[in-house]
């Protein structure tokens, strides 16, 4: 690994950025309140919501610069294999160490099935890496199921639900919130014409995403049949980055619509909102 020159503008320790824009993973020292994510200090945790245990491996550090957080989130999503930004061994260690947090709350041996969203990227995605590390830790036999995203025309949007979510933030007047929702409706209708796959990240602010539903399903009939047959099984639902929670909520809603006879556990690698859920 090449030696990186660190400047005074570098975010120190944990996960930082060097003068060339590369992310640096320091596994030995956390010495600054400006970290994007702490690595040495344990920031993972769990909480329960609707009788489901949520586990998160890392959390964005509260004092981190929002620009740095957004840059890191975007890079994880879209530039994972760019060696000018990430070193592959750092990312693998980051994901692998994060996945091991699951064992702190539930034994891998107890997990009988996993559910995630199928990646649509041609190159290796963050979700692909998480899947690989989870699979390496699970028992020899387990059921692995994938959901896929629907096209825009198959997705539903509840404007009143989104309006309520915006108003609950306390940041919007009713008039401003209604204008934001009306803009979202227009944008959604235009995207339906594109005949492309639904992407929830296209819609901001994140709070209004709660209005979208019916955007995931088992495309492969055998996967639905397998889930229908699962009873009294620990099912691990996992995703990469938890922002608004809408994607995880939709996964849970969809599989519960099939039946609610399994024990669901949710794992996300990185969170910026779980602590306040």
Sine and cosine of phi, psi and omega as CSV:
sin_phi,cos_phi,sin_psi,cos_psi,sin_omega,cos_omega
0.00,0.00,0.74,-0.67,-0.03,-1.00
-0.94,0.35,0.49,-0.87,0.03,-1.00
-0.98,0.19,0.74,-0.67,-0.05,-1.00
-0.98,-0.20,0.65,-0.76,0.05,-1.00
-1.00,0.08,0.80,-0.60,-0.02,-1.00
-0.98,-0.22,0.73,-0.68,0.00,-1.00
-0.94,-0.33,0.09,-1.00,-0.02,-1.00
-0.92,0.39,-0.29,0.96,0.00,-1.00
-1.00,0.04,-0.04,1.00,-0.03,-1.00
-0.93,0.36,0.65,-0.76,0.16,-0.99
-0.96,0.26,0.82,-0.57,-0.16,-0.99
-1.00,0.10,0.67,-0.75,0.17,-0.99
0.85,0.53,0.05,-1.00,-0.12,-0.99
0.85,0.53,-0.78,-0.63,0.12,-0.99
-0.97,-0.23,0.85,-0.52,-0.08,-1.00
-0.78,-0.62,0.07,-1.00,0.00,-1.00
-0.85,-0.53,0.77,-0.64,-0.01,-1.00
-1.00,0.04,-0.03,-1.00,-0.08,-1.00
-0.93,0.37,-0.26,0.97,0.01,-1.00
-0.99,-0.13,0.03,1.00,0.01,-1.00
1.00,-0.02,0.08,1.00,0.04,-1.00
-0.99,0.17,0.53,-0.85,0.11,-0.99
-1.00,0.07,0.72,-0.69,-0.02,-1.00
-0.91,-0.42,0.76,-0.64,0.01,-1.00
-0.97,-0.25,0.93,-0.37,0.02,-1.00
-0.97,-0.26,0.95,-0.32,-0.10,-0.99
-1.00,0.01,-0.05,1.00,-0.12,-0.99
-0.95,-0.31,-0.52,0.86,-0.13,-0.99
-0.74,-0.68,0.76,-0.65,0.18,-0.98
-0.87,-0.49,0.97,-0.26,-0.15,-0.99
-0.75,-0.66,0.34,0.94,-0.03,-1.00
-0.58,-0.82,0.61,-0.79,0.06,-1.00
-0.96,0.27,-0.07,1.00,-0.01,-1.00
-1.00,-0.10,0.17,0.99,0.04,-1.00
-0.85,0.53,0.55,-0.83,0.15,-0.99
-0.97,0.25,-0.79,0.62,0.04,-1.00
-0.68,-0.73,0.71,-0.70,0.09,-1.00
-0.98,0.19,0.66,-0.75,0.02,-1.00
-0.94,-0.33,-0.68,0.73,-0.01,-1.00
-0.97,0.23,-0.74,0.67,0.03,-1.00
-0.94,0.35,0.75,-0.66,-0.05,-1.00
-0.96,0.28,0.92,-0.39,0.02,-1.00
-0.91,-0.42,0.06,1.00,0.05,-1.00
-0.97,0.24,0.17,-0.99,0.01,-1.00
-0.01,-1.00,-0.21,-0.98,-0.02,-1.00
-0.50,-0.87,0.42,-0.91,0.17,-0.99
-0.48,-0.88,0.26,-0.97,0.00,-1.00
-0.93,-0.38,0.69,-0.73,0.02,-1.00
-0.63,-0.78,0.85,-0.52,-0.02,-1.00
0.81,0.59,0.68,0.74,0.04,-1.00
0.91,0.41,0.37,0.93,0.06,-1.00
-0.88,-0.47,0.72,-0.69,0.04,-1.00
-1.00,0.08,0.79,-0.61,0.07,-1.00
-0.96,-0.28,0.77,-0.64,0.04,-1.00
-0.89,-0.46,0.75,-0.67,0.10,-0.99
-0.80,-0.60,0.65,-0.76,-0.09,-1.00
-1.00,0.09,-0.67,0.74,-0.04,-1.00
-0.71,-0.71,0.39,-0.92,0.05,-1.00
-0.70,-0.71,0.66,-0.75,0.07,-1.00
-0.86,0.51,0.71,-0.70,-0.05,-1.00
-0.93,0.36,0.77,-0.64,-0.10,-1.00
-0.81,0.58,-0.54,0.84,-0.05,-1.00
-1.00,0.02,0.01,1.00,-0.03,-1.00
-0.93,0.37,0.53,-0.85,0.05,-1.00
-0.92,0.40,0.75,-0.66,-0.02,-1.00
-0.86,0.51,-0.55,0.84,0.04,-1.00
-0.90,0.44,-0.63,0.77,0.02,-1.00
-0.94,0.35,-0.64,0.77,0.03,-1.00
-0.88,0.48,-0.74,0.67,-0.02,-1.00
-0.90,0.44,-0.61,0.79,0.02,-1.00
-0.91,0.42,-0.68,0.73,-0.01,-1.00
-0.92,0.38,-0.70,0.71,0.02,-1.00
-0.87,0.50,-0.72,0.70,-0.01,-1.00
-0.90,0.44,-0.66,0.75,0.00,-1.00
-0.91,0.42,-0.66,0.75,0.04,-1.00
-0.88,0.48,-0.62,0.79,-0.05,-1.00
-0.97,0.24,-0.63,0.78,-0.22,-0.97
-0.86,-0.52,-0.22,0.97,-0.12,-0.99
-0.75,-0.66,0.54,0.84,-0.13,-0.99
-0.87,0.49,-0.57,0.82,-0.08,-1.00
-0.99,-0.12,0.16,0.99,0.02,-1.00
-0.99,0.14,0.96,-0.28,-0.07,-1.00
-0.93,0.37,-0.25,0.97,0.06,-1.00
-0.98,0.19,-0.19,0.98,-0.01,-1.00
-0.92,-0.39,-0.68,0.73,-0.03,-1.00
-0.81,-0.59,0.51,-0.86,0.24,-0.97
-1.00,-0.08,0.77,-0.64,-0.13,-0.99
-0.86,0.50,-0.58,0.81,-0.02,-1.00
-0.93,0.37,-0.51,0.86,0.05,-1.00
-0.92,0.40,-0.71,0.71,0.00,-1.00
-0.90,0.44,-0.68,0.73,0.01,-1.00
-0.88,0.48,-0.69,0.73,0.02,-1.00
-0.91,0.41,-0.65,0.76,0.00,-1.00
-0.87,0.50,-0.74,0.67,0.00,-1.00
-0.94,0.34,-0.70,0.71,-0.04,-1.00
-0.88,0.47,-0.69,0.72,0.02,-1.00
-0.91,0.41,-0.59,0.81,0.02,-1.00
-0.91,0.41,-0.69,0.72,0.00,-1.00
-0.88,0.47,-0.56,0.83,-0.01,-1.00
-0.90,0.43,-0.31,0.95,0.06,-1.00
-0.89,0.46,-0.43,0.90,0.01,-1.00
-0.84,0.55,-0.66,0.75,-0.07,-1.00
-0.90,0.43,-0.32,0.95,0.03,-1.00
-0.94,0.34,-0.35,0.94,-0.10,-1.00
-0.87,-0.48,-0.45,0.89,0.05,-1.00
-0.45,-0.89,0.67,-0.74,-0.03,-1.00
-0.94,0.34,0.66,-0.75,0.08,-1.00
-0.85,0.52,-0.50,0.87,-0.03,-1.00
-0.91,0.41,-0.37,0.93,-0.01,-1.00
-0.99,0.15,-0.31,0.95,-0.10,-0.99
-0.99,0.14,0.85,-0.53,-0.02,-1.00
-0.98,-0.21,-0.27,0.96,-0.03,-1.00
-0.41,-0.91,0.42,-0.91,0.07,-1.00
-0.77,-0.63,0.51,-0.86,0.07,-1.00
-0.70,-0.71,0.76,-0.65,0.08,-1.00
-0.56,-0.83,0.12,-0.99,0.05,-1.00
-1.00,0.00,0.74,-0.67,0.01,-1.00
-0.89,0.45,0.72,-0.69,0.01,-1.00
-0.95,0.31,0.63,-0.78,0.04,-1.00
-0.97,-0.25,0.07,1.00,-0.05,-1.00
-1.00,0.07,0.57,-0.82,0.03,-1.00
-0.96,0.29,-0.59,0.81,0.02,-1.00
-1.00,-0.05,0.13,-0.99,0.02,-1.00
-0.87,0.49,0.78,-0.62,0.01,-1.00
-0.97,-0.23,0.20,-0.98,0.07,-1.00
-0.87,0.50,-0.64,0.77,0.01,-1.00
-0.91,0.42,-0.57,0.82,0.07,-1.00
-0.88,0.48,-0.69,0.73,0.00,-1.00
-0.91,0.42,-0.67,0.74,0.04,-1.00
-0.87,0.48,-0.71,0.71,0.01,-1.00
-0.85,0.53,-0.69,0.72,-0.01,-1.00
-0.89,0.46,-0.71,0.71,-0.02,-1.00
-0.93,0.36,-0.62,0.79,0.05,-1.00
-0.90,0.43,-0.72,0.70,0.00,-1.00
-0.86,0.51,-0.61,0.79,0.00,-1.00
-0.90,0.43,-0.43,0.90,-0.07,-1.00
-0.99,-0.15,-0.19,0.98,-0.04,-1.00
-0.99,0.11,0.31,-0.95,0.05,-1.00
-0.85,0.52,0.26,-0.97,-0.05,-1.00
-0.81,0.59,-0.65,0.76,0.01,-1.00
-0.90,-0.43,0.81,-0.58,0.14,-0.99
-0.42,-0.91,0.37,-0.93,0.00,-1.00
-1.00,0.00,0.81,-0.59,0.00,-1.00
-0.90,-0.44,0.89,-0.45,-0.09,-1.00
-0.87,-0.50,0.53,-0.85,0.00,-1.00
-0.80,-0.60,0.68,-0.73,0.14,-0.99
-0.99,-0.15,0.44,-0.90,0.07,-1.00
-0.83,-0.55,0.36,-0.93,0.01,-1.00
-0.99,0.11,0.59,-0.81,0.08,-1.00
-0.99,0.15,0.25,-0.97,0.19,-0.98
-0.95,0.32,0.36,-0.93,-0.06,-1.00
-0.82,0.57,-0.61,0.79,-0.09,-1.00
-0.92,0.39,-0.29,0.96,0.00,-1.00
-1.00,-0.06,-0.05,1.00,-0.07,-1.00
-1.00,-0.01,0.52,-0.85,0.03,-1.00
-0.94,-0.34,0.53,-0.85,0.02,-1.00
-0.73,-0.68,0.83,-0.56,0.02,-1.00
-0.98,-0.19,0.99,-0.17,-0.09,-1.00
-0.91,0.40,-0.58,0.82,0.00,-1.00
-0.92,0.39,-0.59,0.81,0.04,-1.00
-0.91,0.42,-0.67,0.74,0.04,-1.00
-0.92,0.39,-0.65,0.76,0.03,-1.00
-0.86,0.50,-0.71,0.70,0.01,-1.00
-0.88,0.48,-0.65,0.76,-0.01,-1.00
-0.90,0.43,-0.64,0.77,0.03,-1.00
-0.91,0.42,-0.70,0.71,0.00,-1.00
-0.90,0.43,-0.56,0.83,-0.01,-1.00
-0.91,0.41,-0.34,0.94,0.02,-1.00
-0.95,0.32,-0.40,0.92,-0.05,-1.00
0.98,0.18,0.05,1.00,-0.04,-1.00
-0.99,-0.14,-0.14,0.99,-0.10,-0.99
-0.83,-0.55,0.67,-0.74,0.24,-0.97
-0.97,0.25,0.27,-0.96,-0.01,-1.00
-0.89,0.45,-0.63,0.78,0.01,-1.00
-0.90,0.44,-0.71,0.71,0.00,-1.00
-0.92,0.39,-0.63,0.77,0.01,-1.00
-0.90,0.44,-0.67,0.75,0.01,-1.00
-0.90,0.43,-0.62,0.78,0.05,-1.00
-0.90,0.44,-0.63,0.78,0.01,-1.00
-0.91,0.41,-0.67,0.75,0.02,-1.00
-0.92,0.38,-0.66,0.75,0.03,-1.00
-0.89,0.46,-0.64,0.77,0.07,-1.00
-0.88,0.47,-0.66,0.75,0.01,-1.00
-0.90,0.45,-0.66,0.75,0.04,-1.00
-0.87,0.49,-0.71,0.70,0.01,-1.00
-0.89,0.46,-0.70,0.72,0.00,-1.00
-0.89,0.46,-0.67,0.74,0.01,-1.00
-0.88,0.47,-0.69,0.72,0.00,-1.00
-0.90,0.43,-0.61,0.79,0.05,-1.00
-0.92,0.40,-0.65,0.76,-0.01,-1.00
-0.93,0.38,-0.47,0.88,0.06,-1.00
-0.86,0.50,-0.51,0.86,-0.03,-1.00
-0.96,0.28,-0.28,0.96,-0.09,-1.00
-0.98,0.18,-0.25,0.97,-0.03,-1.00
0.84,0.55,0.63,0.77,0.01,-1.00
-0.90,-0.44,0.13,-0.99,-0.06,-1.00
-0.98,0.20,0.63,-0.78,-0.03,-1.00
-0.88,0.47,0.70,-0.71,0.07,-1.00
-0.75,-0.66,0.95,-0.32,-0.08,-1.00
-0.93,0.37,-0.41,0.91,-0.02,-1.00
-0.92,0.39,-0.22,0.98,0.03,-1.00
-0.94,0.33,-0.25,0.97,-0.12,-0.99
-0.94,-0.34,0.87,-0.50,0.03,-1.00
-0.73,-0.68,0.43,-0.90,0.03,1.00
-0.93,0.36,0.34,-0.94,-0.13,-0.99
-0.88,0.47,-0.45,0.89,-0.07,-1.00
-0.88,0.47,-0.50,0.87,-0.06,-1.00
-0.98,0.19,-0.14,0.99,-0.02,-1.00
-0.90,0.43,-0.31,0.95,0.01,-1.00
-0.87,0.50,-0.34,0.94,-0.01,-1.00
-0.97,0.24,-0.26,0.96,-0.02,-1.00
-1.00,0.06,0.65,-0.76,0.03,-1.00
-0.50,-0.87,0.16,-0.99,0.02,-1.00
0.88,0.48,0.59,0.81,0.00,-1.00
-0.96,-0.28,0.09,1.00,0.05,-1.00
-0.74,-0.67,0.50,-0.87,0.07,-1.00
-0.27,-0.96,0.26,-0.96,0.13,-0.99
-0.99,0.15,0.96,-0.27,0.02,-1.00
-0.95,0.33,-0.61,0.79,0.01,-1.00
-1.00,0.07,0.86,-0.51,-0.07,-1.00
-0.87,0.50,-0.54,0.84,0.00,-1.00
-0.92,0.40,-0.48,0.88,0.04,-1.00
-0.94,0.34,-0.66,0.75,0.06,-1.00
-0.90,0.44,-0.67,0.74,0.01,-1.00
-0.89,0.46,-0.66,0.76,0.03,-1.00
-0.89,0.46,-0.68,0.74,0.00,-1.00
-0.92,0.38,-0.62,0.78,0.04,-1.00
-0.85,0.52,-0.55,0.84,-0.05,-1.00
-0.99,0.15,-0.32,0.95,-0.01,-1.00
-0.95,0.31,0.79,-0.62,0.02,-1.00
-0.68,-0.73,0.69,-0.73,0.04,-1.00
0.80,0.60,0.69,0.72,-0.05,-1.00
-0.90,-0.43,0.61,-0.79,0.12,-0.99
-0.98,0.20,0.89,-0.46,-0.04,-1.00
-0.92,-0.40,0.85,-0.53,0.02,-1.00
-1.00,-0.06,0.91,-0.41,0.10,-0.99
-0.99,-0.10,0.79,-0.62,-0.03,-1.00
-0.68,-0.73,0.46,-0.89,0.02,-1.00
-0.57,-0.82,0.16,-0.99,-0.09,-1.00
-1.00,0.06,-0.91,0.41,-0.07,-1.00
-0.86,-0.52,0.80,-0.60,-0.02,-1.00
-0.99,-0.11,0.93,-0.36,-0.01,-1.00
-0.95,-0.32,-0.92,0.39,0.03,-1.00
-0.98,-0.21,-0.31,0.95,-0.05,-1.00
1.00,0.04,-0.07,1.00,-0.08,-1.00
-0.90,0.44,-0.62,0.78,-0.02,-1.00
-0.92,0.39,-0.74,0.68,0.02,-1.00
-0.88,0.47,-0.67,0.74,0.03,-1.00
-0.86,0.50,-0.63,0.77,-0.01,-1.00
-0.94,0.35,-0.64,0.77,0.06,-1.00
-0.85,0.53,-0.76,0.65,-0.04,-1.00
-0.89,0.45,-0.70,0.72,0.00,-1.00
-0.87,0.50,-0.68,0.73,-0.04,-1.00
-0.92,0.40,-0.75,0.66,-0.06,-1.00
-0.95,0.31,-0.48,0.88,0.09,-1.00
-0.94,0.33,-0.43,0.90,0.04,-1.00
-0.94,0.35,-0.35,0.94,0.06,-1.00
-0.99,0.16,-0.79,0.61,0.21,-0.98
-0.15,-0.99,0.27,-0.96,-0.08,-1.00
-0.84,-0.54,0.71,0.71,-0.09,-1.00
-0.96,-0.29,0.20,0.98,0.02,-1.00
-0.89,-0.46,0.30,-0.95,0.08,-1.00
-1.00,-0.07,0.91,-0.42,-0.04,-1.00
-1.00,-0.06,0.68,-0.74,0.11,-0.99
-0.77,-0.64,0.73,-0.69,-0.03,-1.00
-0.95,-0.32,0.70,-0.72,0.11,-0.99
-0.80,-0.60,0.74,-0.67,0.16,-0.99
-0.78,-0.63,0.60,-0.80,-0.05,-1.00
-0.94,0.33,-0.71,0.70,-0.15,-0.99
-0.67,-0.75,0.69,-0.73,-0.06,-1.00
-0.72,-0.69,0.53,-0.85,0.17,-0.98
-0.83,-0.56,0.03,1.00,-0.03,-1.00
-0.71,-0.70,-0.20,0.98,-0.09,-1.00
-0.87,0.49,-0.54,0.84,-0.06,-1.00
-0.90,0.43,-0.32,0.95,-0.01,-1.00
-0.93,-0.38,0.20,0.98,-0.05,-1.00
-0.94,0.34,0.00,0.00,0.00,0.00
